[in-house]
Amino acid sequence: MAGHADFVDALLNPERATPPGLNNPNGERARKRFDVYRNNVTVSLTEALETAFPAVRKLLGVSNFGVLSLSYVRRYRPESPLLMFYGARMPEFLETFEPAREIAYLPDVAKLELALRESYHAADSVPLAPTALRIPTDRLMASRITFAPSVRLVRSIWPIHGIWRFNMESGAPKPRAGGENVLVTRPAFDPRLSTLAPGGGTFVAELLAGASFGEAMDAALSRVPEFDLGEILGVFLEGAAITGIDEVT
C-alpha cells in the first residue's frame, strides 16, 4: 500500500505510476480510474489559479498561463483543503518561470491579486468611528492603531495598480511609469484598491510593523517631506481600515 506522500506525488505528477494498492475488483492496477481522478484534481487546481490570478493570465496569455499552472501544480501542493487559498507562492514562482522573465512586473501583479483574494476572504471586523481620531495631536502621535484583517499593503517599483486596472477594467487608462504603493481595504463586501500618495507606503508599512503614528510620520517625512497625513487618513476611513486605536498613557 502506498504511503500518503507517495500517493500525493503520484496524484500531482502524471509521469508517476499508479500507486501500489489501488486495484480494480479483478486485482489489476486501477490505472484508468486513477488517471481520471488525477486529471480531475489537476483541473480543479489549475482552475483555482485562473480564478485567483486573472490579470496574470491575461498578461501571460492563455497558453503560457496553462503551462505555468501545470508547472505550479506539480511543484506546490495545496496547504489548505480550501481551494480559495491555493496559489500563495505564485509571486515567487513567477520570478523563475521562464516564459515570464521578460515581464519583470508580473510577480508584483501576482502579489496584488493575492492581496485582493486574501482581503476578500479575511474575517469581518467593525471599523473605528471617524470621531475616535479626534484626539489631541500629541496623544495621536503616541498612539498605535489596529488594522482590519482585510487590510493589505503591496509595494512595487512598477505601476501595478495601473497595470491591473488596464487589464481588468474596461476603458481604464494606460499605466504611467513609476512605482506604486497600493493599499487594499474592504469597506463593504469587495476589496478596494487605493494607490497611495508619496510617503504613504512607508507610513502604512511602519504602522503595520507596530510603529506609533508619530514614528510612522517621522519615517514618511524623512523620505517625502511633503507627505500629507490628512490624505492617508481619508483613505483609511473610506476603506474602513482602522478597527482600534491604543493610546499610550
Helices and strands as residue ranges (DSSP letters): H 4-12, H 31-52, H 54-60, H 62-75, G 83-85, H 90-94, G 98-100, H 106-121, G 130-133, H 137-141, E 144-147, E 152-156, H 160-168, E 180-185, E 192-195, H 200-208, H 213-223, H 229-238, E 242-246
